[in-house]
Every structure is written in C-alpha cells, then in structure tokens.
Amino acid sequence: MTYIVEWIAAPVVLGGMLVLIGPFALIAVIIAAFAMLAALVALVGAVLALPYLLVRSVYRRLAERRLATEANSAAQLAYDVTAV
C-alpha cells in the first residue's frame, strides 16, 4: 500500500473538523466580545461612581472628626466644672 492511500483520509477528516470548528469558534468569539463589553461597562460604572464615593467618604470622615472634637470638648468642660 502506498502512502497516498494512507493519507487520503487526512484531508477529509481535517476538512470536516474545520467545517465543524467554525461555528464553535464564532460562538467563542461572541462570548469573549460580550465578556469584554461587560468589563468595559463595569469600568465605566466604577469611574462614574468614584467622585461620589470619594466625596461621601471625605464628608463622613470630617463629620466623625467634628463629633469626636465636640465630645472631647464636652468631656473637657465637664472635667473643668468638677475640678472647680
């Protein structure tokens, strides 16, 4: 038997596999595109939310410092009154 007879099945099998792989590759590309789109939407959402979250955090920290200062002042005043 010659090599040509043994290798005749290779193009048929490979050609059939290429025909079948095409739709699966297209589905994989579409899924990857949707994943990239979802990541882009999440990134845009994070960038848009950042200023709001930053201002809210700074405001909360300043309010906590003000309350702590007022509580410390009240405690100091109570100490001064009892010391007299």
C-alpha positions in Angstrom: 0.0 0.0 0.0 1.3 3.4 -0.8 1.4 6.5 1.3 -1.1 8.3 -0.8 -3.8 5.8 0.1 -3.0 6.1 3.7 -3.0 9.9 3.7 -6.2 10.3 1.7 -8.3 10.3 4.8 -6.4 13.1 6.5 -7.7 16.0 4.3 -11.2 14.6 4.6 -11.1 14.4 8.4 -9.3 17.7 8.8 -11.6 19.4 6.4 -14.6 18.1 8.3 -13.2 19.2 11.6 -12.6 22.7 10.1 -16.1 22.9 8.9 -17.4 21.9 12.4 -15.0 24.1 14.3 -16.1 27.3 12.5 -19.4 27.8 14.3 -17.9 26.9 17.7 -15.1 29.4 17.1 -17.7 32.1 16.2 -19.6 31.3 19.4 -16.4 31.6 21.4 -15.6 35.0 19.8 -19.1 36.3 20.6 -18.8 35.2 24.2 -15.4 36.8 24.5 -16.8 40.0 23.0 -19.7 40.1 25.5 -17.3 39.5 28.3 -15.1 42.4 27.2 -18.3 44.6 26.9 -19.3 43.7 30.4 -15.9 44.5 31.7 -16.0 47.9 29.9 -19.4 48.7 31.4 -18.2 47.8 34.8 -15.1 50.0 34.4 -17.2 53.0 33.2 -19.5 52.5 36.2 -16.6 52.5 38.6 -15.1 55.6 37.0 -18.5 57.4 37.2 -19.1 56.3 40.8 -15.6 57.3 42.1 -16.2 61.0 42.6 -19.5 60.4 44.5 -17.9 57.7 46.8 -14.8 59.9 47.4 -16.8 62.9 48.4 -19.1 60.8 50.6 -16.1 59.3 52.4 -14.4 62.6 53.0 -17.7 64.1 54.3 -18.2 61.2 56.6 -14.6 61.4 58.0 -15.0 65.1 58.6 -18.3 64.6 60.4 -16.7 61.9 62.6 -13.8 64.2 63.4 -16.2 67.1 64.3 -18.3 64.8 66.5 -15.2 63.5 68.3 -14.0 67.0 68.8 -17.3 68.1 70.2 -17.4 65.1 72.5 -13.9 65.8 73.7 -14.8 69.5 74.3 -17.9 68.4 76.3 -15.8 66.0 78.4 -13.1 68.6 79.0 -15.8 71.1 80.0 -17.4 68.6 82.4 -13.9 67.9 83.9 -13.3 71.6 84.4 -16.6 72.1 86.1 -16.0 69.3 88.6 -12.5 70.5 89.2 -13.7 73.9 90.5 
